[in-house]
Amino acid sequence: MLLRQLTGLMAGLVVAVAAALPAHADELRIGFQKSSFNLIVLKSRGVLEQRLGAGTSVKWVEFPAGPQMLEALNAGSVDFGMTGDTPPLFAQAAGTKLVYVGYEPAKPQAAAILVAKDASIKKLADLKGKRIALQKGSSSHALLLRALDKAGLKWEDIQPAYLAPADARAAFERGAVDAWVIWDPYYASAEKALNPRVLATAEGLTSNQTFYLASREYAQRNKALLNTVFEELTRNSEFMEQHPSDTAKLLSAYVGLDQATFEQVLARHPNYRVGWLDDKTVLEQQKLADRFATQGLIPHPVNVADIVVRH
């Protein structure tokens, strides 16, 4: 009798302990891009795999830009990923099942509108009638829209050339476009190699926010796992802040750009700490969503808070 009672008690304790432990998925598939500096360094150091242990394998999948990554996320090809502020607005307007789960501090100095050094374009108003390269649906889309607003121009006043970063750079180099709206590390690389003139950064125009997203089902089922990932990303950011030279070397080895380029990138935006979204960040994103809706760049207004999952 006593043995049966003890056995039942132990079984109950095992169940209670198991319930208290974080529930981890068997696999975490992370989408990233060449501007996902925190994720790239985290991948290179292998610390997330060490933290999760054998119970959860980590698969890393690279994409050329945010819109492509969100397509894969919506299709279920990856579980979690990082992108700029604009792709989630297009995704929400399209009715995807994606949700915001985390964000990094704003980085307005890490994106810019570039023109050739000897270009006749001297101010934002001079963009009227010009052919401008940008990745459609990316953070550069938001930056250009806000820049046109500041200059008193409409979207119809310019000729957008929707190009992925590598194609946009090639077009910019050969003079096929008059301006290029781009983010780091492509921005810093162009500064080093092409010596362009910076017509404007995102400072005072858009926060150039970074968000982490997942499917709603995955986010709600794996909050403990995502919280662990955020903790490791924040610790990784602290490593990056304390070891800028080593970080630049890691990024250079992975991305293929020189170390000096990444030293410049890190100097512009040293803090990549990650947390769950707060009200201020949601409000800032809502303002951007409203502007896209009034411009007709997304088919209808969206309520950002509807797709925010909090811890």
Stockholm file with secondary structure:
# STOCKHOLM 1.0

chainA/1-311         MLLRQLTGLMAGLVVAVAAALPAHADELRIGFQKSSFNLIVLKSRGVLEQRLGAGTSVKWVEFPAGPQMLEALNAGSVDFGMTGDTPPLFAQAAGTKLVYVGYEPAKPQAAAILVAKDASIKKLADLKGKRIALQKGSSSHALLLRALDKAGLKWEDIQPAYLAPADARAAFERGAVDAWVIWDPYYASAEKALNPRVLATAEGLTSNQTFYLASREYAQRNKALLNTVFEELTRNSEFMEQHPSDTAKLLSAYVGLDQATFEQVLARHPNYRVGWLDDKTVLEQQKLADRFATQGLIPHPVNVADIVVRH
#=GR chainA/1-311 SS CHHHHHHHHHHHHHHHHHHHSCCCCSEEEEEECTTCHHHHHHHHHTHHHHHHGGGSEEEEEECSSHHHHHHHHHHTSCSEEEEESSHHHHHHHTTCCEEEEEEECCCGGGEEEEECTTCSCCSGGGGTTCEEEECTTSHHHHHHHHHHHHHTCCGGGSEEEECCHHHHHHHHHTTSSSEEEEETTHHHHHHHHHCCEEEEESTTTCCCCEEEEEEHHHHHHCHHHHHHHHHHHHHHHHHHHHCHHHHHHHHHHHHCSCHHHHHHHHHHCCCCCCBCCCHHHHHHHHHHHHHHHHHTSSSSCCCGGGGBCCC
#=GC SS_cons         CHHHHHHHHHHHHHHHHHHHSCCCCSEEEEEECTTCHHHHHHHHHTHHHHHHGGGSEEEEEECSSHHHHHHHHHHTSCSEEEEESSHHHHHHHTTCCEEEEEEECCCGGGEEEEECTTCSCCSGGGGTTCEEEECTTSHHHHHHHHHHHHHTCCGGGSEEEECCHHHHHHHHHTTSSSEEEEETTHHHHHHHHHCCEEEEESTTTCCCCEEEEEEHHHHHHCHHHHHHHHHHHHHHHHHHHHCHHHHHHHHHHHHCSCHHHHHHHHHHCCCCCCBCCCHHHHHHHHHHHHHHHHHTSSSSCCCGGGGBCCC
//
